[in-house]
Amino acid sequence: MGNPTKVKVGAGLLYIAPVGTTEPTDLTTPWATVNAAWLPIGYTDTGHEFASQPAFEAIDVAEELSPIRYEQSNTNETVTFAAAEMTKDNLTRAFNGGTVTTISGTVVRFEPPAIGSATRAMIGWNSDDGTERWIFRKCVQAGNVQIARRKSPAKALVAMEFRLEVVGGGVRAWTSIIDTA
């Protein structure tokens, strides 16, 4: 028989920080207390999705009709979401950097970065019920940026697909902290 209390539902908050920022080690310390570089991403359209897609290749030999085994050759991992706030910060995230110049007061100009100068980031997620945290250690936004403008009530969204990269030094691409009580 299953345990209904282990079925997870509900939203949470996404955070972003530069690669190498100190990570949370518990479920209670606020992200900004762990390191002030962790900034909330803000509202999203429908939350986020983490996907891990392993690729396995067949090892064939002449003496067998079926593969003798499968070896993992790759893993593609992504964190996708559509930011619902049209801000200079979300444009900078969607385009992996760029230049923001203040024109006057709150009016800014955004210029995308040069091709080949993408900035990597860490992504964090904290469940609203405080029982889960996920940290994706090195990500690059590699999805198509499409901002649709339609009549109300449709809102403009900044869609992002962050792809996880190797961190190095034996450090895994992501980690999670989960309350199992």
N, C-alpha and C positions, 0 to 999 in steps of 0.2 A: 504494500500500500504506500502511496506517495505521501508527502508532507505538504499540505496547502500553504504553510507559512514560508516555504522555500520558493514559491512561485513569485517571481519579481514582476512588478508593474510600476508604472509611474515615471514621471519625468525626472530631470536633473538639470544641472548647469554645466556648460562647457567653459573651459578656460584655455588660454594660450600663453606661452612663454617662450623665450629664446632657448635653443638647444643647450643643454647642460645646466639648466636652472635646477636648484634643489627641489627634490620631489617630496611629496607628503609620505610619511611612514605610518600614519594611523588614519582613522576615520573621522577624527574630531577637530584636529588643528585646522583653522581656516587657511585656505590656500594662500592668501596674502600674508599671513603670519609665517607660513613656511618660507615664502620668498615673495617680496613685493612685486616681482616681475610677472607673477601669475595674474593675468587680467581676464575678467569675464568676457566672453564673446558676445553675450546679449541674447535677445530673443531669436529663435529659429522658427521655421515654418512648421515642421513636424518632428522636431527632435533630431537625433543623429542616429547613424547606423555604423557599426563596426563590422567589417567583413574580413575573414581570413580564408584565402583560397589556395590550398596546397596543390602543387602539380607533381604527379608521380609518373615516372617513365618505366616502361617495361624493359626488363633485362631478358633478352632472347638468346638462345643457343640453338645450334643446328640440330641437336639431337632431340629437342622437345618441340611440340606443336604450340604449347602455351608458354607464356613467360615463366621463368623459374622464380622470379620475384619482381617486386617493384621498388624503385629507389626514388626518394623525393629529390626533385631537381630544382624546385623553386617554391616560393610562397609569396603571393601577392596579398598585401593587407592594406585596407583602406578605412578611413573615417570620413563619412560623408554627411553633409548637412547643408541647409539653405538658410543663410542669415537673413532675418527679417528686418534688420535695421540697416538703413542706407547711411553708412558712416565712412569717414576717411579711414578708420581703422579696419573696417571690413573690406574696403577696396584694397587696402595695402595687403591684407591677408590673402585675398582672392588672387592677387597678381604677384604674390611672393616678394613684396617689397614695393618700392616706388618712392617718389618724392612728394611730400606735402608741403605746400607753401601757403602761408596765411596771406590772404589778399586784404581783408579788413574784418576786424571783429571775429565773427564765427564763420566767415566765408573763406573757404580754402580752395586751392587748385591741386588736383591730384595728377601726377604724371607717372605712368607705369615704368617699371625698371627696364634696363637694357636686357635684351635676350641673352641668356646665359648667366645672369647675375641673381638667380633665385635665392631667396633667404629661406632657410629651413626653420621649423618651429616645433615645439612640444605642444601636444594637446592633452588636456585633462578633462575628466568628467566626474562629477559628484552627484550621486542619486539624492533626490529630495528627502528620502527617508533616512539618509545617513548610513546606509548599510553597504554601499559600494563606492569605490573610487577606481578609475582606470587612468593610466598614464601611458601615452603614446610618445616615445622618447625622441624620435627624429622623423619629421614629416615634411613633405613638400606638396604644395597644392598643385596637382597635375590634371585637374578636371577642366572641362570647358566652362568658361565664364559667360553666362547668358543672363541678362537682366531684362526681363519682359515687363513692358508697361501696358497695363490694361485698365479698363474702367473699374471703378470701385464696385464691390469690396475687394477685388483682387489687389494684392500688394506686390510691390517690386521686391524680388528676392535676389540675394547674391549667393548662388550655389557654389559649393566648394567640395572637392574630393581630394582629401589629403592622402597621399600614399606613404606608407611607412618604409623607412630605409634602415640599413644596417647602422648601428651605433658604433660598433667597434669595441675592442678590448673584452670580448666575451659578454658584453651587456646585451640583453635581449631587447627587441624592438618595442616591447610593451610589457606592462605589468598591471596587475589588479590587486586591490585590497578589498576583501569581502568579509562581512560579518556572517558567520555560519551558525550563530545561535538560533 
